[in-house]
Amino acid sequence: MPPANDNSWIDKASGPSKKPGASRKAPATKKPVTRKKKQGKSWPIGVKLAIASAALILLSPFYYGYVVRFFSSTWRWVTSMGENPHYRTYKSFNIRIPDKYAVHGIDVSYAQGTIDWQKVKVMEDDSVHITFAFIKATEGILSVDPYFQRNWREAAKAGIVCGAYHYFKPNKSGAWQARLFLQTVKVEKGDLPMVVDVEELNKVSPDEMRKQLKEFLTAVETKTKVKPIIYSGLSFYQDYLQGYFDDYHLWVAGYDQSEMKPVGGKQWLIWQHSDKATITGINHVVDFDAFYGDSLEFRKLLIK
C-alpha cells in the first residue's frame, strides 16, 4: 500500500495535469475552394464605336459603290497602260477623249436616224457625259433636215442643252439661207447660240463665200440679238476664214490629236475632236465635242 500521506498516486492515476487556461481546440475546418469564373475583357468604348461604324459602312450600299468604282478605275488604269494619260480611250464611247475638259457634247443630223435621247442623257463613263447637242436644222435655201423637229423637241425634253446649225452653201444667197434657218428654228432662253457650218466653197471664190457668209451672219444676229457661232474644219478655217470673222466664236473640227491649240492666235470655243463616237441610244457613229471652259462659263454662253 502506499504511504498514508503520499498522494502522488492520485496524480498518476488521473494522468498529467492540465496547464491553467489551456483547452483543446477543435481542428480548423477548411472552406471549400471555389474557382472564380474569369470575366470577359471589356472593350473600350472607342473600340466599340469603331466596330459599329465599320459595320455600318460595310452594310451600306454606298460602300459597294466605292468598291466598284475603285476596281473599275484600277481596271481602266491597267487597260490604258501605254496610252497618253491625258488622252485615253473611253471604252463606252469607243474613242479617245482629252481629259482637261469638263463639258462634252455631240452634234447630229438625219444621218443618225431616230435617237433615244433619254438614253443619251443617262450615258456616262468615268464622269464623262453628254451636256449639249447641236442639231442640224437646214441646208442651203430649201432643205430642212427631216429629223430636226423631233430631235429639237426630244433632246430638250431629256434635259440636254440644244443648239441648231445650218449647213451653209456659198453658191446660194446668204440672206435667203438665213431666212430659211430662222423660219425653221425658234430659239428660246437657255438654248445655245445658232451655228453656221462652213466647210466648202461650192465652186465660188473665197471672196464670194465670205460675202454670202457675212450676209447670213448679219441676218441671224439682227433677228436673234445673239452672235452666231461659226463651225469649220481646221484647214478650211485657216485657208479662207481666219482674220475675217475673228469677232465670232469658233467651233473647230480637228481629229485624232490630244490637244487643239488656238487657231491663228484665236481661242476656239468648241472642239469637235472625233467623228466616230458610239453613244447609247444612237445607232450610228456621231461627232463628239468638247467645250473650252467649265460649267459656269458654259451657262454664260446660253441665250438669256
C-alpha positions as CSV (number, residue, x, y, z in Angstrom):
1,M,0.0,0.0,0.0
2,P,1.2,3.5,-0.5
3,P,2.1,5.6,2.5
4,A,-0.9,7.2,4.2
5,N,0.2,10.8,3.5
6,D,1.6,10.2,0.0
7,N,-1.0,11.5,-2.6
8,S,1.3,11.0,-5.6
9,W,-0.6,8.0,-6.6
10,I,-3.7,10.2,-7.2
11,D,-1.8,12.3,-9.6
12,K,-0.5,9.4,-11.5
13,A,-3.9,7.8,-11.7
14,S,-5.6,10.9,-13.0
15,G,-3.0,11.5,-15.7
16,P,-0.9,14.5,-16.4
17,S,-2.2,17.8,-15.1
18,K,-3.6,20.5,-17.5
19,K,-2.0,23.9,-17.6
20,P,-4.2,26.6,-16.3
21,G,-6.1,28.2,-19.2
22,A,-5.2,25.5,-21.7
23,S,-8.0,24.0,-23.6
24,R,-8.1,21.5,-26.5
25,K,-9.2,23.3,-29.8
26,A,-11.2,21.5,-32.4
27,P,-9.3,21.2,-35.7
28,A,-9.9,24.2,-38.1
29,T,-12.4,23.4,-40.9
30,K,-11.1,24.3,-44.3
31,K,-13.6,26.1,-46.5
32,P,-14.1,24.5,-49.9
33,V,-12.1,26.3,-52.6
34,T,-14.3,27.8,-55.3
35,R,-12.8,29.0,-58.6
36,K,-13.9,32.4,-59.7
37,K,-15.0,32.5,-63.3
38,K,-12.9,34.7,-65.4
39,Q,-14.9,37.6,-66.6
40,G,-14.6,38.6,-70.3
41,K,-12.4,41.6,-71.0
42,S,-14.5,44.7,-71.6
43,W,-13.8,46.6,-74.8
44,P,-13.1,50.3,-74.5
45,I,-16.0,52.5,-75.7
46,G,-13.8,53.9,-78.5
47,V,-13.2,50.4,-79.9
48,K,-16.9,49.5,-79.7
49,L,-17.8,52.7,-81.7
50,A,-15.1,51.9,-84.3
51,I,-16.5,48.4,-84.8
52,A,-20.1,49.7,-85.0
53,S,-19.0,52.4,-87.6
54,A,-17.2,49.8,-89.7
55,A,-20.2,47.5,-89.6
56,L,-22.5,50.4,-90.8
57,I,-20.1,51.2,-93.6
58,L,-19.8,47.6,-94.8
59,L,-23.6,47.2,-94.8
60,S,-24.1,50.5,-96.7
61,P,-24.8,50.3,-100.4
62,F,-22.6,53.4,-100.8
63,Y,-19.6,51.3,-99.7
64,Y,-20.1,48.8,-102.5
65,G,-20.4,51.7,-104.9
66,Y,-17.0,52.9,-103.8
67,V,-15.6,49.4,-104.1
68,V,-16.9,49.0,-107.6
69,R,-15.6,52.5,-108.6
70,F,-12.2,51.7,-107.2
71,F,-11.9,48.4,-109.1
72,S,-13.3,49.9,-112.3
73,S,-10.8,52.8,-112.1
74,T,-8.0,50.3,-111.4
75,W,-9.1,48.2,-114.4
76,R,-9.2,51.3,-116.7
77,W,-5.7,52.2,-115.5
78,V,-4.4,48.7,-116.3
79,T,-6.0,48.6,-119.7
80,S,-4.8,52.1,-120.5
81,M,-1.2,51.4,-119.8
82,G,1.0,52.8,-122.5
83,E,-1.6,55.4,-123.6
84,N,-1.3,59.2,-123.0
85,P,-2.9,59.5,-119.6
86,H,-4.4,62.8,-120.6
87,Y,-5.9,61.4,-123.9
88,R,-7.1,57.9,-123.1
89,T,-9.7,55.6,-124.6
90,Y,-13.1,55.5,-123.1
91,K,-14.5,52.1,-123.9
92,S,-18.1,53.1,-123.7
93,F,-17.7,55.9,-126.2
94,N,-15.2,53.9,-128.2
95,I,-13.0,57.0,-128.7
96,R,-10.1,58.8,-127.0
97,I,-11.1,61.9,-125.1
98,P,-8.9,64.6,-123.8
99,D,-9.2,64.9,-120.0
100,K,-8.9,68.6,-119.4
101,Y,-12.4,69.4,-120.5
102,A,-15.4,69.1,-118.2
103,V,-18.3,69.9,-120.6
104,H,-19.0,67.5,-123.5
105,G,-21.5,67.3,-126.3
106,I,-22.4,65.8,-129.7
107,D,-23.8,67.1,-133.0
108,V,-26.3,65.1,-135.0
109,S,-28.4,65.2,-138.2
110,Y,-30.6,62.8,-140.2
111,A,-27.5,60.6,-140.6
112,Q,-28.0,59.3,-137.0
113,G,-31.6,58.3,-137.6
114,T,-34.1,58.1,-134.8
115,I,-32.4,58.9,-131.5
116,D,-33.4,57.8,-128.0
117,W,-32.4,61.0,-126.2
118,Q,-33.3,59.7,-122.7
119,K,-30.6,57.0,-123.1
120,V,-28.2,59.6,-124.5
121,K,-28.7,61.7,-121.4
122,V,-28.0,59.0,-118.8
123,M,-25.0,57.5,-120.5
124,E,-21.8,58.1,-118.5
125,D,-18.3,56.8,-118.4
126,D,-15.9,58.0,-115.7
127,S,-17.8,61.3,-115.2
128,V,-17.9,62.0,-119.0
129,H,-21.5,62.5,-120.1
130,I,-23.4,64.5,-122.8
131,T,-24.3,68.0,-121.7
132,F,-25.2,69.6,-125.0
133,A,-26.2,68.7,-128.6
134,F,-26.0,70.7,-131.8
135,I,-28.8,69.6,-134.2
136,K,-28.9,70.1,-137.9
137,A,-31.9,72.2,-139.0
138,T,-31.4,73.4,-142.5
139,E,-29.1,73.4,-145.6
140,G,-28.9,75.9,-148.4
141,I,-32.1,77.7,-149.3
142,L,-34.6,74.8,-149.5
143,S,-33.6,71.8,-147.4
144,V,-34.9,71.1,-143.9
145,D,-33.5,68.2,-142.0
146,P,-36.3,65.6,-141.7
147,Y,-35.3,64.7,-138.1
148,F,-34.8,68.2,-136.9
149,Q,-38.1,68.9,-135.2
150,R,-38.1,65.5,-133.4
151,N,-34.5,65.9,-132.2
152,W,-35.1,69.5,-131.2
153,R,-38.1,68.5,-129.1
154,E,-36.9,65.2,-127.6
155,A,-33.3,66.3,-126.7
156,A,-34.6,69.3,-124.8
157,K,-37.2,67.1,-123.0
158,A,-34.4,64.8,-121.9
159,G,-32.6,67.7,-120.3
160,I,-29.9,68.2,-122.9
161,V,-28.9,71.8,-123.8
162,C,-29.6,72.3,-127.5
163,G,-28.3,74.4,-130.3
164,A,-29.3,74.4,-134.0
165,Y,-27.0,74.6,-137.0
166,H,-27.3,75.4,-140.7
167,Y,-25.2,73.9,-143.4
168,F,-24.0,76.8,-145.5
169,K,-23.9,76.8,-149.3
170,P,-21.6,79.6,-150.5
171,N,-23.1,79.5,-154.0
172,K,-26.5,80.4,-152.6
173,S,-27.7,83.8,-151.2
174,G,-26.6,84.2,-147.6
175,A,-29.7,86.2,-146.8
176,W,-32.1,83.6,-148.2
177,Q,-30.3,80.8,-146.3
178,A,-30.7,82.8,-143.1
179,R,-34.4,83.3,-143.8
180,L,-34.9,79.5,-144.1
181,F,-32.9,78.9,-140.9
182,L,-34.8,81.5,-138.9
183,Q,-38.2,80.2,-140.1
184,T,-37.3,76.7,-139.1
185,V,-35.7,77.2,-135.7
186,K,-37.2,79.1,-132.8
187,V,-34.6,79.6,-130.2
188,E,-35.5,80.2,-126.6
189,K,-33.9,81.2,-123.3
190,G,-31.4,78.5,-122.3
191,D,-30.6,77.4,-125.8
192,L,-27.1,77.6,-127.4
193,P,-26.5,80.3,-130.0
194,M,-27.3,79.4,-133.6
195,V,-24.5,78.0,-135.7
196,V,-23.5,78.2,-139.3
197,D,-21.5,75.3,-140.7
198,V,-19.0,76.5,-143.4
199,E,-16.7,73.9,-144.9
200,E,-16.7,74.1,-148.7
201,L,-16.5,76.7,-151.5
202,N,-19.1,75.2,-153.8
203,K,-17.1,76.4,-156.8
204,V,-17.2,80.1,-155.8
205,S,-14.3,82.3,-154.9
206,P,-13.2,82.7,-151.3
207,D,-14.3,86.4,-151.5
208,E,-17.8,85.4,-152.7
209,M,-18.1,82.8,-150.0
210,R,-17.2,85.4,-147.4
211,K,-19.6,87.9,-148.8
212,Q,-22.5,85.5,-148.6
213,L,-21.5,84.3,-145.2
214,K,-21.4,87.9,-143.9
215,E,-25.0,88.4,-145.1
216,F,-26.0,85.2,-143.3
217,L,-24.4,86.2,-140.0
218,T,-25.8,89.7,-140.1
219,A,-29.3,88.5,-140.7
220,V,-29.2,85.9,-137.9
221,E,-27.7,88.3,-135.4
222,T,-30.2,91.1,-136.3
223,K,-33.1,88.7,-135.7
224,T,-31.9,86.9,-132.5
225,K,-29.7,89.7,-131.0
226,V,-27.0,87.0,-130.4
227,K,-23.9,86.5,-132.5
228,P,-23.9,83.1,-134.3
229,I,-21.1,80.6,-133.9
230,I,-19.0,79.7,-136.9
231,Y,-18.2,76.0,-137.4
232,S,-15.5,74.9,-139.8
233,G,-12.7,72.4,-140.3
234,L,-9.3,73.4,-139.2
235,S,-7.7,73.7,-142.6
236,F,-10.7,75.4,-144.2
237,Y,-10.8,78.0,-141.5
238,Q,-7.1,78.7,-141.7
239,D,-7.2,79.0,-145.5
240,Y,-10.4,81.0,-146.0
241,L,-11.9,82.4,-142.8
242,Q,-9.0,83.3,-140.4
243,G,-8.6,87.0,-140.0
244,Y,-12.1,87.8,-141.4
245,F,-14.5,86.7,-138.7
246,D,-12.5,86.9,-135.6
247,D,-15.2,88.5,-133.5
248,Y,-17.3,85.4,-133.8
249,H,-17.0,82.3,-131.6
250,L,-15.2,79.4,-133.4
251,W,-16.3,75.8,-133.3
252,V,-13.4,73.9,-135.0
253,A,-13.1,70.3,-136.2
254,G,-9.8,68.5,-135.8
255,Y,-9.5,64.8,-135.2
256,D,-7.0,62.3,-133.8
257,Q,-5.0,64.6,-131.7
258,S,-4.6,65.0,-127.9
259,E,-4.9,68.8,-128.0
260,M,-6.2,71.6,-130.1
261,K,-4.2,74.8,-129.9
262,P,-5.6,78.3,-130.6
263,V,-6.2,78.8,-134.3
264,G,-4.1,81.7,-135.6
265,G,-3.9,83.1,-132.1
266,K,-7.7,82.8,-131.7
267,Q,-9.0,80.6,-128.9
268,W,-11.7,78.2,-130.1
269,L,-14.9,77.8,-128.1
270,I,-15.9,74.2,-129.1
271,W,-13.6,71.5,-130.4
272,Q,-15.1,68.6,-132.5
273,H,-12.3,66.1,-131.7
274,S,-13.9,62.9,-133.1
275,D,-16.4,61.8,-135.7
276,K,-16.6,58.2,-134.6
277,A,-18.1,58.1,-131.1
278,T,-20.6,55.5,-130.1
279,I,-23.4,56.7,-127.9
280,T,-26.1,54.7,-126.2
281,G,-29.4,55.5,-127.8
282,I,-27.9,56.3,-131.2
283,N,-27.5,53.6,-133.9
284,H,-24.8,55.3,-135.8
285,V,-21.4,56.8,-135.0
286,V,-21.6,60.5,-134.0
287,D,-19.4,63.6,-133.7
288,F,-18.0,64.3,-130.2
289,D,-17.3,67.8,-128.9
290,A,-15.5,69.5,-126.0
291,F,-16.3,72.9,-124.7
292,Y,-13.5,75.2,-123.8
293,G,-14.3,76.2,-120.2
294,D,-16.1,75.0,-117.1
295,S,-19.8,74.6,-116.5
296,L,-20.2,78.2,-115.2
297,E,-18.7,79.6,-118.5
298,F,-20.9,77.2,-120.4
299,R,-24.0,78.6,-118.8
300,K,-22.9,82.2,-119.6
301,L,-22.9,81.2,-123.3
302,L,-26.6,80.3,-123.3
303,I,-29.2,82.6,-124.7
304,K,-30.7,84.9,-122.0
